[in-house]
Amino acid sequence: MNKTLVILAAGIGSRYGGGVKQIEPVGKNNEIIIDFSIHDAIAAGFNKLVIIIRKDIEDDFNEVIGDRLKQICDKLDVEVVYTYQRHPLVDPDQFPEGRKKPWGTGDAVLACEDVIDGPFAVINADDYYGKDAFVMASELIEKGGYGMVGYRLGNTLSDNGVVTRGVCKVKDGILSDIVETSSIKKTENGAEADGVELPLDAVVSMNFWCLPCSFMKELKDGFPVFIQSLSNPLKDEYLLPSIVGDLVKKGVDVIVEESHDKWFGVTYHEDKEYVVDQFKKLYEKGVYKEDLYSDLF
């Protein structure tokens, strides 16, 4: 069956500082994080990539990975499609005055509605998920319906500042609740958010979703409702964890597969050195070849 991977690469990265974190080189041959995600996805059976970017980073993106990726995917018979986060239901000129950021991950996926024609998975461009996660996602897509690859909170924290995670409750392998939680930080005893202690073994969402094509209608129907109910027009976002959480409350089953891999990514500029070192270790362990995509041919 066709398996599509949607890659969210249009974020602003307000906590990262200078540069565009989605295209920061981290590998031995200047690969970026999504190089490794794309490699692992293709190895797991995904054969279509939908990459969401912003117009203002398009030239840089093509220079860093786009042109090279086209050559690789053409040889592997993997389709690559680009789309842009500019939702047709809201004219950019009608954004609230002073707002700079896009409308969030739900809006980004909705920008793909014309190029999604089957079940698909969604990931962030600046997160490394590990090989097993893509195998899990591939199997979830084959089952149909809704799914999520979750992680232990303790495996997803940054040493350089607070993070936002969808903290989940899971019963018998099914998601029963998800709460988008910001300002999560490491503590001497574990983690906390706004003074509330969080267990390190709590399952959290890292925006690795497996979704049916019908989810696009849910997004489209819900977006105008979101716009009409803005409480903070400058900061409110239409977020996948909240949207899926609302579906769970309506009785939709979301299967959760838990990865025990350690996540890493570039939330903060200071994270980059750590990420580079982690990929170096993966090369040394033989998880990846120095010529990254060579084992796929």
SULGICOR-V395994 format. One record per residue. N is the residue number from 1. RES is the residue in one small letter. PHI is phi in radians with two decimals (999 if undefined). D_FIRST is the distance of its C-alpha to the first C-alpha in Angstrom with 2 decimals. Layout:
n=N res=RES phi=PHI d_first=D_FIRST
n=N res=RES phi=PHI d_first=D_FIRST
This chain:
n=1 res=m phi=999 d_first=0.00
n=2 res=n phi=-1.27 d_first=3.79
n=3 res=k phi=-2.25 d_first=6.30
n=4 res=t phi=-1.86 d_first=9.80
n=5 res=l phi=-1.99 d_first=13.09
n=6 res=v phi=-1.71 d_first=16.22
n=7 res=i phi=-1.97 d_first=19.40
n=8 res=l phi=-1.48 d_first=22.68
n=9 res=a phi=-2.16 d_first=25.25
n=10 res=a phi=-1.86 d_first=27.73
n=11 res=g phi=-1.14 d_first=29.96
n=12 res=i phi=-1.39 d_first=33.70
n=13 res=g phi=1.20 d_first=34.33
n=14 res=s phi=-1.12 d_first=37.76
n=15 res=r phi=-1.54 d_first=38.55
n=16 res=y phi=-1.41 d_first=37.71
n=17 res=g phi=1.61 d_first=40.71
n=18 res=g phi=-1.21 d_first=40.89
n=19 res=g phi=1.50 d_first=38.00
n=20 res=v phi=-1.92 d_first=34.32
n=21 res=k phi=-1.14 d_first=32.79
n=22 res=q phi=-1.11 d_first=29.18
n=23 res=i phi=-2.11 d_first=30.33
n=24 res=e phi=-1.28 d_first=32.93
n=25 res=p phi=-1.21 d_first=32.76
n=26 res=v phi=-2.36 d_first=32.41
n=27 res=g phi=-1.71 d_first=31.32
n=28 res=k phi=-1.09 d_first=33.49
n=29 res=n phi=-1.94 d_first=32.58
n=30 res=n phi=1.15 d_first=32.52
n=31 res=e phi=-1.11 d_first=28.85
n=32 res=i phi=-1.82 d_first=28.13
n=33 res=i phi=-1.00 d_first=26.30
n=34 res=i phi=-1.20 d_first=23.01
n=35 res=d phi=-0.98 d_first=23.06
n=36 res=f phi=-1.24 d_first=22.60
n=37 res=s phi=-1.13 d_first=19.91
n=38 res=i phi=-1.14 d_first=17.92
n=39 res=h phi=-0.99 d_first=18.63
n=40 res=d phi=-1.18 d_first=17.51
n=41 res=a phi=-1.17 d_first=14.26
n=42 res=i phi=-1.08 d_first=13.33
n=43 res=a phi=-1.07 d_first=14.62
n=44 res=a phi=-1.55 d_first=12.42
n=45 res=g phi=1.89 d_first=9.11
n=46 res=f phi=-1.29 d_first=9.18
n=47 res=n phi=-2.26 d_first=9.11
n=48 res=k phi=-2.55 d_first=10.96
n=49 res=l phi=-2.04 d_first=14.33
n=50 res=v phi=-2.02 d_first=16.46
n=51 res=i phi=-1.92 d_first=19.96
n=52 res=i phi=-1.71 d_first=22.67
n=53 res=i phi=-2.25 d_first=26.14
n=54 res=r phi=-1.82 d_first=29.63
n=55 res=k phi=-0.99 d_first=31.44
n=56 res=d phi=-1.30 d_first=34.28
n=57 res=i phi=-1.94 d_first=32.32
n=58 res=e phi=-1.03 d_first=30.25
n=59 res=d phi=-1.11 d_first=32.61
n=60 res=d phi=-1.12 d_first=32.91
n=61 res=f phi=-1.09 d_first=29.16
n=62 res=n phi=-1.12 d_first=28.66
n=63 res=e phi=-1.17 d_first=31.57
n=64 res=v phi=-1.37 d_first=30.42
n=65 res=i phi=-2.45 d_first=26.70
n=66 res=g phi=-1.00 d_first=25.27
n=67 res=d phi=-1.14 d_first=26.68
n=68 res=r phi=-1.16 d_first=25.93
n=69 res=l phi=-1.12 d_first=22.33
n=70 res=k phi=-1.04 d_first=21.75
n=71 res=q phi=-1.09 d_first=23.11
n=72 res=i phi=-1.15 d_first=20.99
n=73 res=c phi=-1.22 d_first=17.63
n=74 res=d phi=-1.04 d_first=18.65
n=75 res=k phi=-1.22 d_first=19.21
n=76 res=l phi=-1.68 d_first=15.89
n=77 res=d phi=1.01 d_first=13.92
n=78 res=v phi=-1.91 d_first=12.97
n=79 res=e phi=-1.37 d_first=13.77
n=80 res=v phi=-2.15 d_first=16.60
n=81 res=v phi=-2.23 d_first=17.97
n=82 res=y phi=-1.95 d_first=21.21
n=83 res=t phi=-2.49 d_first=22.66
n=84 res=y phi=-2.18 d_first=25.96
n=85 res=q phi=-1.41 d_first=27.18
n=86 res=r phi=-2.60 d_first=29.59
n=87 res=h phi=-1.22 d_first=28.78
n=88 res=p phi=-1.15 d_first=29.92
n=89 res=l phi=-1.38 d_first=31.53
n=90 res=v phi=-2.29 d_first=34.03
n=91 res=d phi=-1.13 d_first=35.94
n=92 res=p phi=-0.93 d_first=36.57
n=93 res=d phi=-1.22 d_first=40.24
n=94 res=q phi=-1.72 d_first=40.26
n=95 res=f phi=-1.03 d_first=39.25
n=96 res=p phi=-0.98 d_first=42.07
n=97 res=e phi=-1.01 d_first=44.80
n=98 res=g phi=1.67 d_first=44.53
n=99 res=r phi=-1.41 d_first=40.82
n=100 res=k phi=-1.96 d_first=39.08
n=101 res=k phi=-1.45 d_first=35.74
n=102 res=p phi=-1.15 d_first=32.62
n=103 res=w phi=-1.51 d_first=31.69
n=104 res=g phi=1.88 d_first=29.36
n=105 res=t phi=-1.19 d_first=25.76
n=106 res=g phi=-1.14 d_first=24.94
n=107 res=d phi=-1.13 d_first=26.40
n=108 res=a phi=-1.08 d_first=24.49
n=109 res=v phi=-1.13 d_first=21.07
n=110 res=l phi=-1.09 d_first=22.48
n=111 res=a phi=-1.16 d_first=23.22
n=112 res=c phi=-1.66 d_first=19.48
n=113 res=e phi=-1.01 d_first=19.30
n=114 res=d phi=-1.43 d_first=19.26
n=115 res=v phi=-2.11 d_first=16.29
n=116 res=i phi=-1.78 d_first=13.92
n=117 res=d phi=-2.32 d_first=11.84
n=118 res=g phi=-2.98 d_first=9.33
n=119 res=p phi=-1.10 d_first=9.52
n=120 res=f phi=-2.63 d_first=11.17
n=121 res=a phi=-1.93 d_first=13.60
n=122 res=v phi=-2.24 d_first=17.16
n=123 res=i phi=-2.40 d_first=19.72
n=124 res=n phi=-1.49 d_first=23.24
n=125 res=a phi=-1.25 d_first=24.10
n=126 res=d phi=-1.80 d_first=27.24
n=127 res=d phi=-2.05 d_first=26.06
n=128 res=y phi=-1.73 d_first=25.18
n=129 res=y phi=-1.80 d_first=22.96
n=130 res=g phi=1.63 d_first=22.80
n=131 res=k phi=-1.08 d_first=20.15
n=132 res=d phi=-1.06 d_first=19.66
n=133 res=a phi=-1.07 d_first=18.70
n=134 res=f phi=-1.31 d_first=15.48
n=135 res=v phi=-1.14 d_first=14.59
n=136 res=m phi=-1.04 d_first=15.55
n=137 res=a phi=-1.12 d_first=13.56
n=138 res=s phi=-1.06 d_first=10.28
n=139 res=e phi=-1.23 d_first=11.28
n=140 res=l phi=-1.10 d_first=12.50
n=141 res=i phi=-1.10 d_first=9.42
n=142 res=e phi=-1.12 d_first=7.91
n=143 res=k phi=-1.32 d_first=11.32
n=144 res=g phi=1.39 d_first=11.27
n=145 res=g phi=1.33 d_first=14.63
n=146 res=y phi=-1.82 d_first=16.65
n=147 res=g phi=-2.70 d_first=17.13
n=148 res=m phi=-2.58 d_first=19.29
n=149 res=v phi=-1.66 d_first=20.08
n=150 res=g phi=-1.84 d_first=23.88
n=151 res=y phi=-2.33 d_first=26.72
n=152 res=r phi=-1.28 d_first=30.33
n=153 res=l phi=-0.92 d_first=32.67
n=154 res=g phi=-1.07 d_first=34.89
n=155 res=n phi=-1.62 d_first=32.16
n=156 res=t phi=-2.24 d_first=31.66
n=157 res=l phi=-1.59 d_first=35.23
n=158 res=s phi=-1.84 d_first=36.96
n=159 res=d phi=-1.37 d_first=40.45
n=160 res=n phi=-1.92 d_first=41.26
n=161 res=g phi=2.74 d_first=41.07
n=162 res=v phi=-1.39 d_first=39.48
n=163 res=v phi=-2.33 d_first=35.78
n=164 res=t phi=-1.99 d_first=33.87
n=165 res=r phi=-2.41 d_first=31.38
n=166 res=g phi=-1.49 d_first=29.80
n=167 res=v phi=-1.41 d_first=31.66
n=168 res=c phi=-1.95 d_first=29.82
n=169 res=k phi=-1.96 d_first=30.94
n=170 res=v phi=-2.22 d_first=28.58
n=171 res=k phi=-2.24 d_first=29.42
n=172 res=d phi=0.94 d_first=27.71
n=173 res=g phi=1.39 d_first=24.60
n=174 res=i phi=-2.07 d_first=24.42
n=175 res=l phi=-1.18 d_first=25.64
n=176 res=s phi=-1.91 d_first=28.95
n=177 res=d phi=-2.90 d_first=30.31
n=178 res=i phi=-2.55 d_first=29.85
n=179 res=v phi=-2.18 d_first=32.74
n=180 res=e phi=-1.18 d_first=32.50
n=181 res=t phi=-2.12 d_first=35.40
n=182 res=s phi=-1.77 d_first=37.11
n=183 res=s phi=1.04 d_first=39.88
n=184 res=i phi=-1.42 d_first=38.68
n=185 res=k phi=-2.38 d_first=40.77
n=186 res=k phi=-1.24 d_first=41.65
n=187 res=t phi=-2.30 d_first=44.90
n=188 res=e phi=-1.06 d_first=47.06
n=189 res=n phi=-1.80 d_first=45.74
n=190 res=g phi=2.71 d_first=42.10
n=191 res=a phi=-2.63 d_first=40.89
n=192 res=e phi=-2.67 d_first=42.06
n=193 res=a phi=-2.36 d_first=41.47
n=194 res=d phi=0.90 d_first=44.61
n=195 res=g phi=1.46 d_first=46.62
n=196 res=v phi=-1.68 d_first=44.27
n=197 res=e phi=-1.22 d_first=43.24
n=198 res=l phi=-2.15 d_first=39.57
n=199 res=p phi=-1.23 d_first=38.51
n=200 res=l phi=-1.19 d_first=36.80
n=201 res=d phi=-1.63 d_first=34.38
n=202 res=a phi=-1.09 d_first=33.22
n=203 res=v phi=-1.39 d_first=29.46
n=204 res=v phi=-2.22 d_first=28.71
n=205 res=s phi=-1.54 d_first=25.89
n=206 res=m phi=-1.98 d_first=25.28
n=207 res=n phi=1.11 d_first=22.96
n=208 res=f phi=-1.87 d_first=19.76
n=209 res=w phi=-1.92 d_first=17.94
n=210 res=c phi=-2.08 d_first=14.53
n=211 res=l phi=-2.37 d_first=14.60
n=212 res=p phi=-1.35 d_first=13.28
n=213 res=c phi=-1.04 d_first=13.63
n=214 res=s phi=-1.13 d_first=16.85
n=215 res=f phi=-1.10 d_first=18.39
n=216 res=m phi=-1.06 d_first=19.29
n=217 res=k phi=-1.17 d_first=21.74
n=218 res=e phi=-1.04 d_first=23.23
n=219 res=l phi=-1.10 d_first=23.88
n=220 res=k phi=-1.15 d_first=25.37
n=221 res=d phi=-1.22 d_first=27.57
n=222 res=g phi=-1.46 d_first=28.76
n=223 res=f phi=-1.13 d_first=29.67
n=224 res=p phi=-1.05 d_first=32.83
n=225 res=v phi=-1.13 d_first=33.97
n=226 res=f phi=-1.05 d_first=33.68
n=227 res=i phi=-1.07 d_first=35.68
n=228 res=q phi=-1.29 d_first=38.34
n=229 res=s phi=-2.00 d_first=38.84
n=230 res=l phi=-1.06 d_first=39.28
n=231 res=s phi=-1.74 d_first=41.88
n=232 res=n phi=-2.33 d_first=41.92
n=233 res=p phi=-1.01 d_first=40.90
n=234 res=l phi=-1.49 d_first=41.13
n=235 res=k phi=-2.23 d_first=38.86
n=236 res=d phi=-1.01 d_first=36.71
n=237 res=e phi=-2.31 d_first=32.93
n=238 res=y phi=-1.58 d_first=29.98
n=239 res=l phi=-1.88 d_first=28.14
n=240 res=l phi=-1.00 d_first=24.76
n=241 res=p phi=-1.01 d_first=26.43
n=242 res=s phi=-1.19 d_first=28.92
n=243 res=i phi=-1.16 d_first=26.49
n=244 res=v phi=-1.15 d_first=24.29
n=245 res=g phi=-1.03 d_first=27.61
n=246 res=d phi=-1.14 d_first=28.78
n=247 res=l phi=-1.17 d_first=25.76
n=248 res=v phi=-1.05 d_first=26.52
n=249 res=k phi=-1.11 d_first=30.08
n=250 res=k phi=-1.53 d_first=28.90
n=251 res=g phi=1.81 d_first=27.25
n=252 res=v phi=-1.34 d_first=23.59
n=253 res=d phi=-1.44 d_first=22.25
n=254 res=v phi=-2.10 d_first=20.81
n=255 res=i phi=-1.28 d_first=19.80
n=256 res=v phi=-1.97 d_first=21.45
n=257 res=e phi=-1.86 d_first=20.66
n=258 res=e phi=-1.74 d_first=23.70
n=259 res=s phi=-1.61 d_first=23.84
n=260 res=h phi=-1.74 d_first=27.25
n=261 res=d phi=-1.22 d_first=26.94
n=262 res=k phi=-1.55 d_first=29.50
n=263 res=w phi=-1.27 d_first=28.36
n=264 res=f phi=-2.60 d_first=30.24
n=265 res=g phi=-2.92 d_first=30.37
n=266 res=v phi=-2.03 d_first=32.90
n=267 res=t phi=-1.18 d_first=34.20
n=268 res=y phi=-2.07 d_first=37.69
n=269 res=h phi=-1.02 d_first=39.04
n=270 res=e phi=-1.20 d_first=40.63
n=271 res=d phi=-1.25 d_first=37.25
n=272 res=k phi=-1.03 d_first=36.44
n=273 res=e phi=-1.01 d_first=38.77
n=274 res=y phi=-1.12 d_first=37.23
n=275 res=v phi=-1.10 d_first=33.66
n=276 res=v phi=-1.02 d_first=34.78
n=277 res=d phi=-1.15 d_first=36.44
n=278 res=q phi=-1.13 d_first=33.41
n=279 res=f phi=-1.17 d_first=31.25
n=280 res=k phi=-1.01 d_first=34.20
n=281 res=k phi=-1.15 d_first=34.12
n=282 res=l phi=-1.15 d_first=30.39
n=283 res=y phi=-1.07 d_first=31.19
n=284 res=e phi=-1.11 d_first=34.15
n=285 res=k phi=-1.39 d_first=32.20
n=286 res=g phi=1.46 d_first=29.79
n=287 res=v phi=-1.15 d_first=26.75
n=288 res=y phi=-2.27 d_first=26.33
n=289 res=k phi=-1.47 d_first=27.82
n=290 res=e phi=-1.06 d_first=30.36
n=291 res=d phi=-1.57 d_first=28.29
n=292 res=l phi=-0.84 d_first=25.37
n=293 res=y phi=-1.53 d_first=22.40
n=294 res=s phi=-1.09 d_first=24.03
n=295 res=d phi=-1.36 d_first=22.25
n=296 res=l phi=-1.57 d_first=18.82
n=297 res=f phi=-1.59 d_first=20.12
